Structure formats: structure tokens, C-alpha cells
Amino acid sequence: MKRPIAVLEGIAGPEAEANWKKLEEDEDYERMNAIYRFLFAAVVVLPPTRKGRGFDTDRVDIKPNPLD
């Protein structure tokens, strides 16, 4: 099944960072979630391996969606 690439319109390319910030400012969470769902099949956060404060980014496993 092909996913509609139109969800990335205006958010990819050299202006991507500024356009993403605009989505944040506008609180367009529906569009931001659609972009995340387009790009990522899953984000898995594994159980902690140590005690204490702080977040161990090695526990995060991102499963990308195929872009073809």
C-alpha cells in the first residue's frame, strides 16, 4: 500500500525546520502526528537498565516506515 506523500508537503527541504516550528506555534498537532505516522512505524522505549535520574537515549528504538 502506498502512503500519500502529500503529508510531507511544505515540511521537507531547506525550510523544514522553520516550517516545523510554525506547526508547533500553530499547535497543529494533528498535522505533526500525521507526519510522524508517515515516517515512523513505531517508536519503542525499552525498560531502564540503570537507576537514577536522566533518560538513556540508547533505550529508544525507532522503526522507520519504508519510503518507497
N, CA, C and O atoms as CSV, one atom per row, in Angstrom:
chain,resi,resn,atom,element,x,y,z
A,1,MET,N,N,0.837,-1.171,0.000
A,1,MET,CA,C,0.000,0.000,0.000
A,1,MET,C,C,0.891,1.246,0.000
A,1,MET,O,O,1.807,1.362,0.814
A,2,LYS,N,N,0.620,2.155,-0.901
A,2,LYS,CA,C,1.354,3.410,-0.978
A,2,LYS,C,C,0.741,4.425,-0.019
A,2,LYS,O,O,-0.478,4.582,0.037
A,3,ARG,N,N,1.586,5.103,0.725
A,3,ARG,CA,C,1.109,6.147,1.636
A,3,ARG,C,C,1.196,7.476,0.915
A,3,ARG,O,O,2.130,7.693,0.143
A,4,PRO,N,N,0.241,8.377,1.147
A,4,PRO,CA,C,0.258,9.657,0.430
A,4,PRO,C,C,1.400,10.555,0.904
A,4,PRO,O,O,1.452,10.957,2.066
A,5,ILE,N,N,2.304,10.857,-0.012
A,5,ILE,CA,C,3.464,11.672,0.336
A,5,ILE,C,C,3.070,13.137,0.532
A,5,ILE,O,O,3.879,13.937,1.004
A,6,ALA,N,N,1.858,13.487,0.180
A,6,ALA,CA,C,1.387,14.866,0.335
A,6,ALA,C,C,1.483,15.335,1.783
A,6,ALA,O,O,1.551,16.537,2.040
A,7,VAL,N,N,1.489,14.405,2.726
A,7,VAL,CA,C,1.582,14.782,4.141
A,7,VAL,C,C,2.888,15.528,4.429
A,7,VAL,O,O,2.966,16.293,5.390
A,8,LEU,N,N,3.911,15.307,3.600
A,8,LEU,CA,C,5.197,15.969,3.807
A,8,LEU,C,C,5.286,17.312,3.080
A,8,LEU,O,O,6.283,18.020,3.221
A,9,GLU,N,N,4.278,17.667,2.319
A,9,GLU,CA,C,4.304,18.904,1.552
A,9,GLU,C,C,4.540,20.109,2.476
A,9,GLU,O,O,3.828,20.303,3.462
A,10,GLY,N,N,5.542,20.899,2.138
A,10,GLY,CA,C,5.854,22.084,2.915
A,10,GLY,C,C,6.674,21.824,4.168
A,10,GLY,O,O,7.031,22.766,4.875
A,11,ILE,N,N,6.975,20.573,4.455
A,11,ILE,CA,C,7.721,20.273,5.677
A,11,ILE,C,C,9.096,19.678,5.358
A,11,ILE,O,O,9.938,19.572,6.249
A,12,ALA,N,N,9.332,19.294,4.125
A,12,ALA,CA,C,10.624,18.749,3.724
A,12,ALA,C,C,11.414,19.825,2.973
A,12,ALA,O,O,10.839,20.801,2.490
A,13,GLY,N,N,12.705,19.644,2.881
A,13,GLY,CA,C,13.530,20.574,2.130
A,13,GLY,C,C,14.228,21.583,3.021
A,13,GLY,O,O,14.256,21.433,4.243
A,14,PRO,N,N,14.791,22.611,2.407
A,14,PRO,CA,C,15.615,23.555,3.155
A,14,PRO,C,C,14.856,24.357,4.217
A,14,PRO,O,O,15.473,24.859,5.156
A,15,GLU,N,N,13.563,24.484,4.090
A,15,GLU,CA,C,12.770,25.242,5.064
A,15,GLU,C,C,12.087,24.342,6.092
A,15,GLU,O,O,11.192,24.788,6.810
A,16,ALA,N,N,12.503,23.080,6.164
A,16,ALA,CA,C,11.845,22.108,7.037
A,16,ALA,C,C,11.821,22.548,8.498
A,16,ALA,O,O,10.782,22.452,9.151
A,17,GLU,N,N,12.941,23.024,9.018
A,17,GLU,CA,C,12.996,23.396,10.427
A,17,GLU,C,C,12.054,24.564,10.730
A,17,GLU,O,O,11.324,24.533,11.721
A,18,ALA,N,N,12.070,25.580,9.887
A,18,ALA,CA,C,11.195,26.739,10.093
A,18,ALA,C,C,9.730,26.335,9.960
A,18,ALA,O,O,8.880,26.807,10.716
A,19,ASN,N,N,9.440,25.471,9.008
A,19,ASN,CA,C,8.053,25.026,8.814
A,19,ASN,C,C,7.569,24.176,9.977
A,19,ASN,O,O,6.404,24.257,10.366
A,20,TRP,N,N,8.462,23.359,10.538
A,20,TRP,CA,C,8.082,22.549,11.710
A,20,TRP,C,C,7.802,23.460,12.899
A,20,TRP,O,O,6.834,23.253,13.631
A,21,LYS,N,N,8.654,24.472,13.090
A,21,LYS,CA,C,8.434,25.421,14.187
A,21,LYS,C,C,7.096,26.134,14.027
A,21,LYS,O,O,6.422,26.423,15.015
A,22,LYS,N,N,6.713,26.415,12.790
A,22,LYS,CA,C,5.417,27.059,12.531
A,22,LYS,C,C,4.280,26.125,12.949
A,22,LYS,O,O,3.290,26.574,13.527
A,23,LEU,N,N,4.417,24.832,12.661
A,23,LEU,CA,C,3.398,23.871,13.093
A,23,LEU,C,C,3.286,23.870,14.613
A,23,LEU,O,O,2.184,23.810,15.159
A,24,GLU,N,N,4.434,23.937,15.299
A,24,GLU,CA,C,4.431,23.984,16.765
A,24,GLU,C,C,3.745,25.253,17.263
A,24,GLU,O,O,2.912,25.200,18.168
A,25,GLU,N,N,4.097,26.388,16.673
A,25,GLU,CA,C,3.497,27.665,17.082
A,25,GLU,C,C,1.985,27.663,16.876
A,25,GLU,O,O,1.232,28.185,17.698
A,26,ASP,N,N,1.557,27.068,15.768
A,26,ASP,CA,C,0.127,26.997,15.445
A,26,ASP,C,C,-0.591,25.893,16.218
A,26,ASP,O,O,-1.811,25.753,16.131
A,27,GLU,N,N,0.184,25.109,16.977
A,27,GLU,CA,C,-0.348,23.955,17.716
A,27,GLU,C,C,-1.115,23.006,16.790
A,27,GLU,O,O,-2.179,22.491,17.135
A,28,ASP,N,N,-0.537,22.793,15.598
A,28,ASP,CA,C,-1.151,21.909,14.601
A,28,ASP,C,C,-0.698,20.465,14.869
A,28,ASP,O,O,-0.001,19.849,14.063
A,29,TYR,N,N,-1.116,19.960,16.016
A,29,TYR,CA,C,-0.683,18.632,16.445
A,29,TYR,C,C,-1.212,17.525,15.540
A,29,TYR,O,O,-0.563,16.490,15.397
A,30,GLU,N,N,-2.363,17.720,14.934
A,30,GLU,CA,C,-2.900,16.716,14.021
A,30,GLU,C,C,-1.963,16.515,12.835
A,30,GLU,O,O,-1.683,15.381,12.446
A,31,ARG,N,N,-1.484,17.603,12.267
A,31,ARG,CA,C,-0.550,17.519,11.129
A,31,ARG,C,C,0.789,16.946,11.581
A,31,ARG,O,O,1.377,16.123,10.880
A,32,MET,N,N,1.279,17.375,12.751
A,32,MET,CA,C,2.547,16.853,13.257
A,32,MET,C,C,2.451,15.347,13.472
A,32,MET,O,O,3.381,14.615,13.133
A,33,ASN,N,N,1.348,14.881,14.027
A,33,ASN,CA,C,1.157,13.438,14.232
A,33,ASN,C,C,1.089,12.699,12.912
A,33,ASN,O,O,1.618,11.593,12.797
A,34,ALA,N,N,0.442,13.294,11.904
A,34,ALA,CA,C,0.361,12.658,10.587
A,34,ALA,C,C,1.760,12.493,9.994
A,34,ALA,O,O,2.055,11.471,9.374
A,35,ILE,N,N,2.616,13.488,10.181
A,35,ILE,CA,C,3.991,13.405,9.673
A,35,ILE,C,C,4.750,12.307,10.401
A,35,ILE,O,O,5.438,11.504,9.771
A,36,TYR,N,N,4.628,12.267,11.736
A,36,TYR,CA,C,5.278,11.195,12.498
A,36,TYR,C,C,4.794,9.821,12.037
A,36,TYR,O,O,5.603,8.911,11.853
A,37,ARG,N,N,3.474,9.662,11.849
A,37,ARG,CA,C,2.936,8.364,11.425
A,37,ARG,C,C,3.425,7.991,10.037
A,37,ARG,O,O,3.624,6.811,9.746
A,38,PHE,N,N,3.621,8.994,9.171
A,38,PHE,CA,C,4.133,8.724,7.828
A,38,PHE,C,C,5.565,8.197,7.903
A,38,PHE,O,O,5.919,7.247,7.205
A,39,LEU,N,N,6.381,8.814,8.747
A,39,LEU,CA,C,7.802,8.489,8.796
A,39,LEU,C,C,8.141,7.268,9.639
A,39,LEU,O,O,9.057,6.518,9.301
A,40,PHE,N,N,7.415,7.061,10.732
A,40,PHE,CA,C,7.793,6.024,11.693
A,40,PHE,C,C,6.705,4.986,11.866
A,40,PHE,O,O,5.541,5.324,12.083
A,41,ALA,N,N,7.088,3.710,11.769
A,41,ALA,CA,C,6.155,2.613,12.021
A,41,ALA,C,C,5.931,2.457,13.517
A,41,ALA,O,O,4.825,2.152,13.962
A,42,ALA,N,N,6.998,2.671,14.292
A,42,ALA,CA,C,6.891,2.537,15.751
A,42,ALA,C,C,8.108,3.174,16.407
A,42,ALA,O,O,9.188,3.261,15.823
A,43,VAL,N,N,7.896,3.612,17.630
A,43,VAL,CA,C,8.990,4.066,18.486
A,43,VAL,C,C,8.867,3.248,19.767
A,43,VAL,O,O,7.880,3.359,20.495
A,44,VAL,N,N,9.877,2.429,20.033
A,44,VAL,CA,C,9.856,1.529,21.178
A,44,VAL,C,C,10.839,2.050,22.225
A,44,VAL,O,O,12.015,2.267,21.937
A,45,VAL,N,N,10.338,2.244,23.439
A,45,VAL,CA,C,11.200,2.654,24.545
A,45,VAL,C,C,11.372,1.435,25.447
A,45,VAL,O,O,10.420,0.959,26.065
A,46,LEU,N,N,12.591,0.948,25.507
A,46,LEU,CA,C,12.900,-0.254,26.279
A,46,LEU,C,C,12.962,0.070,27.767
A,46,LEU,O,O,13.116,1.235,28.135
A,47,PRO,N,N,12.846,-0.935,28.626
A,47,PRO,CA,C,12.912,-0.700,30.075
A,47,PRO,C,C,14.265,-0.126,30.480
A,47,PRO,O,O,15.268,-0.343,29.801
A,48,PRO,N,N,14.286,0.611,31.595
A,48,PRO,CA,C,15.557,1.182,32.059
A,48,PRO,C,C,16.543,0.098,32.456
A,48,PRO,O,O,16.160,-0.966,32.942
A,49,THR,N,N,17.815,0.387,32.241
A,49,THR,CA,C,18.873,-0.565,32.603
A,49,THR,C,C,19.679,-0.070,33.795
A,49,THR,O,O,20.550,-0.775,34.305
A,50,ARG,N,N,19.379,1.158,34.236
A,50,ARG,CA,C,20.082,1.714,35.398
A,50,ARG,C,C,19.114,2.564,36.210
A,50,ARG,O,O,18.070,2.990,35.717
A,51,LYS,N,N,19.475,2.793,37.431
A,51,LYS,CA,C,18.643,3.614,38.313
A,51,LYS,C,C,19.174,5.037,38.339
A,51,LYS,O,O,20.335,5.295,38.019
A,52,GLY,N,N,18.304,5.943,38.725
A,52,GLY,CA,C,18.731,7.326,38.842
A,52,GLY,C,C,17.993,8.223,37.880
A,52,GLY,O,O,17.087,7.806,37.159
A,53,ARG,N,N,18.407,9.450,37.896
A,53,ARG,CA,C,17.767,10.451,37.059
A,53,ARG,C,C,18.363,10.443,35.668
A,53,ARG,O,O,19.469,9.951,35.445
A,54,GLY,N,N,17.616,10.991,34.750
A,54,GLY,CA,C,18.102,11.104,33.384
A,54,GLY,C,C,17.454,10.074,32.485
A,54,GLY,O,O,16.961,9.045,32.946
A,55,PHE,N,N,17.461,10.357,31.228
A,55,PHE,CA,C,16.864,9.468,30.240
A,55,PHE,C,C,17.958,8.921,29.348
A,55,PHE,O,O,18.712,9.682,28.742
A,56,ASP,N,N,18.044,7.619,29.269
A,56,ASP,CA,C,19.044,6.942,28.455
A,56,ASP,C,C,18.507,6.791,27.040
A,56,ASP,O,O,17.639,5.954,26.792
A,57,THR,N,N,19.014,7.595,26.111
A,57,THR,CA,C,18.512,7.563,24.734
A,57,THR,C,C,18.830,6.246,24.025
A,57,THR,O,O,18.222,5.941,22.999
A,58,ASP,N,N,19.763,5.468,24.549
A,58,ASP,CA,C,20.051,4.155,23.957
A,58,ASP,C,C,18.881,3.192,24.115
A,58,ASP,O,O,18.836,2.148,23.463
A,59,ARG,N,N,17.926,3.548,24.992
A,59,ARG,CA,C,16.746,2.693,25.191
A,59,ARG,C,C,15.700,2.883,24.096
A,59,ARG,O,O,14.735,2.121,24.032
A,60,VAL,N,N,15.873,3.876,23.242
A,60,VAL,CA,C,14.870,4.197,22.228
A,60,VAL,C,C,15.229,3.495,20.927
A,60,VAL,O,O,16.345,3.622,20.424
A,61,ASP,N,N,14.271,2.758,20.394
A,61,ASP,CA,C,14.449,2.048,19.117
A,61,ASP,C,C,13.373,2.555,18.159
A,61,ASP,O,O,12.184,2.304,18.359
A,62,ILE,N,N,13.800,3.267,17.121
A,62,ILE,CA,C,12.859,3.835,16.152
A,62,ILE,C,C,12.764,2.907,14.955
A,62,ILE,O,O,13.777,2.537,14.360
A,63,LYS,N,N,11.541,2.534,14.605
A,63,LYS,CA,C,11.266,1.668,13.461
A,63,LYS,C,C,10.728,2.543,12.329
A,63,LYS,O,O,9.563,2.936,12.370
A,64,PRO,N,N,11.538,2.856,11.327
A,64,PRO,CA,C,11.056,3.722,10.247
A,64,PRO,C,C,10.111,2.983,9.301
A,64,PRO,O,O,10.196,1.765,9.142
A,65,ASN,N,N,9.229,3.729,8.690
A,65,ASN,CA,C,8.404,3.193,7.614
A,65,ASN,C,C,9.238,3.188,6.347
A,65,ASN,O,O,10.080,4.069,6.173
A,66,PRO,N,N,9.036,2.230,5.460
A,66,PRO,CA,C,9.761,2.280,4.176
A,66,PRO,C,C,9.261,3.490,3.378
A,66,PRO,O,O,8.065,3.779,3.365
A,67,LEU,N,N,10.167,4.181,2.726
A,67,LEU,CA,C,9.796,5.377,1.977
A,67,LEU,C,C,9.524,5.095,0.498
A,67,LEU,O,O,9.256,6.025,-0.264
A,68,ASP,N,N,9.587,3.852,0.089
A,68,ASP,CA,C,9.298,3.556,-1.320
A,68,ASP,C,C,7.865,3.198,-1.553
A,68,ASP,O,O,7.474,2.924,-2.688
